[in-house]
Amino acid sequence: MASATGIKVAVIGAGTMGHALALVFALGGHEVRLTDSSMATLDKAGGLMETALETLVVAGEAPREADAEWLHHAVTRLPVLAEALEDADLVLEAIVEQPDAKRALFEEVDRLAPPGAIIASNTSYLDPFPLIPERRQGRALIMHWYTPPYLVDLVDIVGGPTCDPAVVEFAVGFCRAMGKRPVVMRKFVPGYIANRVQSAIALEVQKLLDEGVATAAEIDTAIIEGISLRLPILGVLAKADFTGLAFTQTSLKNRMYEPPPVRGQCDAVDALVAQGRTGVMAGAGFYDWPGETATVLEDRDRRLLALKRALRQIGTLAGEGRDQ
């Protein structure tokens, strides 16, 4: 098993997650190769990484010597998959959430990657293990990150059905060595923990939008001012402790809340997509996002960094180490 530091990492997919993960691994002291089937995406990745890196350096979250020249040497962008996989210790797949695309990619990885390479998937909801060739199963796992991964420290780790426990242990050490917070799941469930809770919130939000209860801005205000202030300190279950579990018990008995049915669509989202308002990358979604995409992302990152620094000082009342 390779050391958790200074390994060769191949990141496949240079889009929203892939380029950011390449930056994380480079800052972690690893030799990184980034590849994508789209040259345009691969070219754009360089500028996005540089912008994110500059934000981290200014905030003191990355060393001052980590400039554009350093990044150029730390992350090699390669359009040819075989070159990216050569001598790789860890291969991380971060492509689209489409089974056929992932299956085809894993077959190529099986053919081209070294026999001892660890094969990891950043999949959010798809079960990747049936898509990975059998002979790779012993060294296959999920390493799921959250955007932007250079600021969000949570990493979901799930070993495949026949994954060597030492591989999972390596992944945990690999993440912790970079200052991340890995959570090992006992089994794969689509969305893991954070995304499943987020999906439940999104389902209710979509219902409120479609029923005309409130606007997008009003809903976000209620979440930011009412829920978000407490979540970083208490999470959900510690907050229940402060409210009192007897109240929780009574609420459950009274069936005070009924989840919305899963419709498989949201009218408000469908209308925006039809207008071409698909989000930040398009310049508009629920909100208008004028200016360069990199500038919008930089603004988000600066605010997240300020919040992260504050939370380090404040600390939390929940999480690992406090559970019984």
Secondary structure, DSSP 8 states (H G I E B T S, - for coil): ---SSS-EEEEE--STTHHHHHHHHHHTT-EEEEE-S-HHHHHHHHHHHHHHHHHHHHTTSS-TT--HHHHHHHEEEES-HHHHHTT-SEEEE---S-HHHHHHHHHHHHHHS-TT-EEEE--SSS--GGGS-GGGGGGEEEEEE-SSTTT--EEEEEE-TT--HHHHHHHHHHHHTTT-EEEE-SS--TTTTHHHHHHHHHHHHHHHHHTTSS-HHHHHHHIIIIIITTHHHHTTHHHHHHH-HHHHHHHHHHT--------S--HHHHHHHHTT--BGGGTBSSSB--S-HHHHHHHHHHHHHHHHHHHHHH--SSSTTT--
